[in-house]
Amino acid sequence: MTKTITPSPEIVDKKWYVIDAADQRLGRLACEVAKILRGKNKPIYTPHMDTGDFVIIINADKVVVTGRKSTQKLYRRHSGRPGGMKVETFDKLQKRIPERIIEKAVKGMLPKNALGRRLFTKLKVYAGPNHPHQAQQPEELTLNTIPNGDK
């Protein structure tokens, strides 16, 4: 019988990817990004280890949602004080902090433990087309998600 090999952290090759979020659907984009962060696209994937890559998302302000989600989807946060619930729609949050929309969507698809928190630190989201990670020589990654409007 052959034995299953558990990869050591030294042999895991960490790459950097740049993904353009312009005209991408939010959920489909977040799902693919979570897979890359987790390392599920690699043959050495191990559920209890960080085998994933770094992901840079640019143009976060141009991500789209379908249907009436732009006015009906709500983002809630609480200040911790009595009566401190703040509620915001997708449109308002996209105008104010567009990076937070993608961050919340991806974070919800990662494990809810210490590993998930460590994986989340490898996600970098920027509202515009520029990012400060040129020194890492990131690869351009094109996701094959359907643009908004095509069926």
N, C-alpha and C positions, 0 to 999 in steps of 0.2 A: 504494500500500500504506500502511496505517496502521502507525505505529510503536508498539511496546510502551512504555508509560510506567513508569519506575521511580519509585515514590514517594520523596520526600525525607523525612527524619525530621521536618521541620517540619510537613508536611501530615497526618501520621498522627495521628488523634484518639484519645487514650487514655481509655478509660472505666473505671469501677470497677463491678464486679458483686459482689453478695452471693449466695452459694449456701448453702442449708440442707442439710446432709448427713444429717439425721435420717431414718432408714429408707431410705437410698439404698444401692444395691449399690456396693461399693468400686471394682471395675474399670470399671463403666459411668460412675460419677461421675468417676473419674480421667481417662478417655478424653475426656469432654466438656470438662473443665477444661483439659487439655493443648491441645485445639483452640483454646480461647479465648485461652490464654496465647500460643500460636503465631501467632494471627491468621487462622487458616484459615476463620473465619466471616465474613471481610470480603472485599469484591471487590478490595481493593488488596493482597491477600496476596502477599508476595514471599518465597521460601524463604530468602534470605540476609540478611533484615532483621528487625528486631523491630517487627512491625506489630500485635502483640497487645495485649490489655487486662489490667488488674489484676483479680485474683480474690481475694475474701475468702470463706473457707469457715468457717461456724459449725456448732456441734453435731457436731464431729468425733468425739466420744465415742459417738455414736449410729449410726455407719456400720455396715453389716452385710455379712456374707459368707454365701454359700449353702453348703449341704452340710455337710461336716465340716471345712471350712477353719478354723473358729475354734479347733480343737484340733490340726489337722495342719499348717497353714501356719506356716512357721518364718521368723523374721527373724534374720539373722546379722550380727554385727559383730566386728571384731578390734581388740585394743588395740595391736597392733604388736609385742608381746612374744612370745617363744616360748610356745606353749600358751595364748595369749590369746584364743581364739575364744569368743565369748559367743553362745548360741543362746536364743531366746525364742519362744514361741508367740504367735499373734494375740491370744488372750484376755489373756495376761499383759501384752503390750505395750499393749493397749487400756486396761487398768487403770492402767498406769504413765504412758505418754506417748501419748495417743490422737492427737495431732497428727502424730506421726512416721509413722503408718501411711499417711495420705493423702499426706504429703510424699514418701515413698518410692515410692508408686504413681505419682504424677504425674511425679516426676523420672525414672523409668524410661521414660516415654513422650515425653520431650523429647530433642532432639538431644544427642549426647555430645561437645560442643565448647564453645567460648567463648560462642556464641550461646545454647546450652541453659542454661549457668550463669547468664547474664544474664536469661533468661526466667524461671528458677526464682525469682529474687529478687522477682518480681511476684506470687508466690503467698503469701497470708497465711492461716494455718490457726489456728483457735481451738477449744478443747474445748467451751466453753459457748456460750450464745446471744448474748453481748456481744462487741463488738470496738471498738477505739479509732480507727476510720477514718470516723467520722461527718462530719468536715469535708470529705471527698472526695465526699460525696453519692452513695454507691453505689446502683445500681439493683438491685432484687430480681430475681433470675433463677431461674425455675423450670425444671428439667430434666425432660424427659418420659421418664424412666427408670421402669421398672416396679418398684413396691415389692416387698419380699421377700414371697414366698408366692403372688403372682399369677402365672399362667402366660399 
